[in-house]
Amino acid sequence: MKKEKYSHLSFEERYMIEKLRKKKFSTRKIAEILGRSPNTISYEIKKNSVKRIYSAKKAKQKAYYKRYRSKRTCLKVSTSRFLNKFVERKLQEKWSPKQISGFLKKKYGITCSDKAIYKFISSRCLERYLFWTWNRKKNGRKKYKSPGIKDNRKYIEERPILSDNGHWELDFIVSKQSKFVLLVAVDRKTRFTLIRILSNRKRKTIDHALSLMFCGHPIKSITTDNDIAFNHWSDIEKLFNTSIYFTHPYCSWEKGLVENTNRWIRCFVPKKRDIAFVTNKEMREIFSFVNNRSRKVIDFRKPVEYYLELLVS
């Protein structure tokens, strides 16, 4: 199927619109004569009329300046020293153009589209900072089926509707090099993330780590997968006086928030890395990265700021 091509109205077409309107031709009839869509003619008359009078000469000038301003807007980053430095710094911190655009609007009241930022990236050869150029991991749902585990555990469809913070998704990041793992917990409401290194996945180690991790944080529900490490889930429920919900077997994508967070963390701790040798400095960098970037899903707020805001309210 051939893709239809579109073109801007020429001066001759605008001249015809002006003359036909003076003769009281309808919009639909003008469109038929010019071989254009009625919507195109209607939009042209509405946007390029001056004091409700359509003139081909003035319509051409208005259309020209509209396109000129749009081109200038796309060069907004390049023509501003502040935006130039700010955008490049945030790109180095692995922010996306959409996050930078939204944060500028919310924090500084500066309107700068993500399209303008992409133009700037292209003009300065900064594509190496974009996510898909430095993280090429492919994800996909695994096509396995299982009847499920029959021990009265609650599955994800029973999980309550999200209303406030304190509802966490849990998961492990493992290493083939040693028994050390990262325990990751993400608040579903604010996207605030807690991370802790564990020497193993034994019952006592997990209970102790969860107690330290959630100290001072509300726990209204926990969502996790069917990892064998959580087989004592009923004891964890009693320990924290909460409810635990499980994804269906081989459906860990049902807790997509923590899985996506793990993908970002994997940029700092790749699969071939021994987690036992992850330093405290690296942990601080990871924590800052996942919690101090503005997120579109929470209206371009930073997760740590949004979480503390709800915590004290």
C-alpha positions in Angstrom: 0.0 0.0 0.0 1.4 3.4 -1.1 1.9 5.9 1.7 0.0 9.1 0.9 2.1 12.2 0.7 1.0 15.6 2.0 2.1 19.1 1.0 1.5 22.6 2.3 -1.0 24.9 0.6 0.6 27.0 -2.1 0.0 30.7 -2.6 -2.1 29.9 -5.7 -4.4 27.6 -3.7 -4.7 30.3 -1.0 -5.6 32.8 -3.7 -8.3 30.5 -4.9 -9.7 30.0 -1.4 -9.9 33.8 -1.0 -11.8 34.3 -4.3 -14.1 31.3 -3.8 -15.0 32.5 -0.3 -16.0 35.9 -1.7 -18.4 34.1 -4.0 -19.9 32.3 -1.0 -18.7 28.8 -1.9 -18.9 26.4 1.0 -15.8 24.9 2.6 -16.6 21.4 1.3 -17.1 22.8 -2.3 -13.8 24.7 -2.1 -12.1 21.5 -1.0 -13.6 19.6 -3.9 -12.4 22.1 -6.4 -8.9 22.2 -5.0 -8.7 18.4 -4.5 -8.0 18.9 -0.8 -9.6 17.6 2.4 -12.4 19.7 3.8 -10.5 19.6 7.2 -7.4 21.2 5.5 -9.5 24.1 4.1 -11.4 24.6 7.3 -8.1 24.7 9.4 -6.5 27.1 6.9 -9.4 29.5 7.1 -9.7 29.3 10.9 -5.9 29.7 11.7 -4.8 32.1 9.0 -7.7 34.6 8.8 -7.1 38.1 10.2 -10.0 39.6 12.0 -12.2 36.9 10.5 -11.3 38.0 7.0 -9.3 35.6 4.8 -6.6 37.1 2.6 -4.2 34.9 0.6 -1.3 37.4 1.1 -1.8 37.6 4.9 -2.4 33.9 5.2 0.9 33.2 3.5 2.7 35.5 5.9 1.1 33.9 9.0 1.9 30.4 7.8 5.5 31.4 7.1 6.1 32.9 10.5 4.4 29.9 12.2 6.9 27.5 10.5 9.8 29.9 11.2 8.9 29.9 15.0 8.6 26.1 15.0 12.1 25.8 13.5 13.4 28.3 16.1 11.8 26.3 18.9 13.6 23.1 17.7 16.9 25.0 18.0 16.0 26.3 21.5 18.6 24.2 23.3 21.5 25.1 20.9 20.8 28.9 21.2 20.7 28.9 25.1 23.8 28.5 27.1 21.9 27.4 30.2 19.9 24.8 28.3 23.0 23.7 26.5 24.8 22.8 29.7 21.8 21.6 31.6 20.7 19.2 28.9 24.2 17.8 28.4 24.7 17.3 32.1 21.4 15.5 32.5 22.1 13.3 29.5 25.4 12.2 31.1 23.3 11.4 34.2 21.3 9.1 31.9 18.1 11.2 31.9 15.9 10.7 28.8 14.9 13.8 26.6 11.3 13.4 27.8 12.4 13.5 31.5 14.6 16.6 30.8 11.7 18.4 29.0 9.2 17.6 31.7 11.6 18.6 34.5 12.4 22.0 32.9 8.7 22.8 32.6 7.9 21.8 36.2 11.0 23.1 38.0 11.9 26.2 35.9 8.8 27.0 33.9 10.9 26.6 30.7 9.0 25.1 27.7 11.5 22.9 25.8 10.1 20.0 23.8 11.8 16.6 23.8 11.9 17.0 20.0 14.2 20.1 20.5 16.4 18.1 22.8 16.7 15.2 20.3 17.7 17.8 17.6 20.4 19.1 20.0 21.6 15.5 20.6 21.8 14.9 16.9 23.6 18.1 16.2 26.2 17.5 18.9 26.7 13.8 18.3 25.5 12.9 21.9 23.5 9.8 20.9 25.8 7.7 23.1 24.0 9.0 26.1 20.6 7.7 25.0 19.4 4.6 26.8 19.0 2.3 23.7 22.6 3.0 22.6 24.2 1.8 25.9 21.7 -0.8 27.0 20.9 -3.4 24.3 19.3 -6.0 26.5 16.2 -7.5 24.9 13.2 -8.3 27.1 10.2 -10.4 26.5 7.6 -12.5 28.2 8.6 -16.1 28.8 6.0 -18.5 27.4 5.7 -21.1 30.2 2.7 -22.3 32.0 2.3 -23.8 35.5 -0.8 -24.8 37.5 0.5 -22.7 40.4 1.5 -23.4 44.0 -1.2 -24.6 46.4 -0.3 -23.2 49.8 -3.1 -20.6 50.1 -0.9 -17.8 48.8 -2.7 -14.8 47.3 -2.1 -13.9 43.7 -1.9 -10.6 42.0 -5.5 -10.3 40.9 -6.4 -10.1 44.6 -4.1 -7.1 45.2 -6.0 -4.0 46.3 -6.3 -0.9 44.1 -3.4 1.4 44.5 -4.3 4.5 46.5 -1.3 5.7 48.5 2.4 4.8 49.2 3.5 1.8 51.2 2.7 -0.8 48.5 6.0 -2.4 47.5 7.2 -4.7 44.7 10.1 -7.0 45.7 12.7 -8.8 43.6 16.3 -10.1 43.6 19.1 -9.3 41.3 21.4 -12.4 41.3 25.0 -13.1 40.2 26.4 -16.3 38.7 29.8 -15.5 40.4 28.7 -15.9 44.0 25.7 -16.3 46.3 25.5 -12.5 46.9 22.3 -10.8 45.7 20.7 -7.4 45.5 17.3 -7.1 47.2 15.3 -4.4 45.4 12.0 -2.9 46.7 10.1 -0.3 44.7 7.1 1.7 46.0 4.3 1.4 43.5 2.9 4.9 44.1 6.0 7.1 44.1 8.6 4.8 42.3 10.9 5.3 45.4 13.4 2.4 45.5 15.3 0.7 48.3 18.3 -1.6 47.6 20.3 -3.8 49.9 23.1 -6.3 49.3 22.6 -9.8 50.9 25.2 -12.5 51.3 22.7 -15.2 50.5 18.9 -15.9 50.2 18.5 -17.8 53.4 15.4 -17.3 55.5 17.1 -15.5 58.4 19.2 -13.3 56.1 16.0 -12.2 54.2 14.0 -11.5 57.3 16.9 -9.5 58.9 17.4 -7.5 55.6 13.7 -6.7 55.2 13.6 -5.5 58.8 16.5 -3.1 58.2 15.3 -2.1 54.8 11.7 -1.2 55.8 12.6 0.4 59.1 10.7 3.7 59.2 8.7 2.9 56.0 5.0 2.0 55.8 4.3 -1.5 54.5 0.7 -1.9 53.3 1.3 -4.7 50.8 4.2 -6.6 49.2 4.1 -8.0 45.6 6.8 -10.5 44.6 7.3 -13.6 42.4 7.4 -17.3 43.3 11.0 -17.4 44.3 11.8 -20.2 46.7 13.3 -17.6 49.0 9.8 -16.4 49.9 8.4 -19.8 50.7 8.0 -18.6 54.3 5.8 -15.8 53.1 3.2 -16.3 55.9 5.9 -15.6 58.5 6.8 -12.4 56.7 3.2 -11.3 56.7 3.0 -11.8 60.5 6.4 -10.1 61.0 5.3 -6.9 59.2 1.6 -7.2 59.7 0.9 -6.9 56.0 -0.3 -8.9 53.0 1.9 -10.6 50.4 0.7 -11.1 46.8 2.4 -13.3 44.2 2.6 -13.1 40.4 1.6 -16.2 38.6 4.4 -18.8 38.0 6.6 -17.8 35.0 4.8 -14.4 34.8 7.2 -12.1 36.6 6.3 -9.4 34.1 3.2 -8.9 36.2 5.4 -7.0 38.6 6.7 -4.9 35.8 7.7 -1.9 38.0 10.5 -3.7 39.9 11.5 -5.6 36.7 12.0 -2.3 34.9 13.9 -0.9 37.9 16.2 -3.9 37.8 17.0 -3.3 34.2 18.3 0.2 35.1 20.3 -1.2 38.0 21.8 -3.8 35.7 23.4 -1.0 33.8 25.6 -0.5 36.9 25.8 -4.2 37.9 25.9 -6.3 34.8 25.2 -10.1 34.9 28.9 -11.0 34.7 29.7 -8.8 37.8 30.1 -10.4 41.2 27.7 -8.6 43.5 30.0 -9.3 46.4 32.4 -6.7 45.1 29.8 -3.9 44.6 31.1 -1.0 46.8 29.2 1.3 49.0 30.1 4.2 46.7 28.5 2.3 43.8 25.4 1.6 45.9 25.0 5.3 46.6 25.4 6.1 42.9 22.7 3.5 42.0 20.4 4.8 44.8 20.8 8.4 43.5 20.2 7.3 39.9 16.9 5.5 40.5 15.5 8.0 43.0 16.8 11.4 41.9 15.6 11.5 38.3 12.3 13.1 37.4 9.8 10.6 36.2 7.0 11.3 33.7 4.6 8.8 35.4 4.7 10.9 38.6 4.3 14.3 36.9 8.1 14.7 36.5 8.7 14.7 40.2 11.7 12.9 41.7 10.7 9.7 43.5 12.6 10.5 46.7 11.0 13.9 47.0 7.5 12.6 46.1 7.9 9.7 48.6 9.0 12.0 51.5 6.1 14.4 50.6 3.5 11.7 51.0 5.3 10.3 54.1 5.1 13.5 56.1 1.6 14.5 54.9 
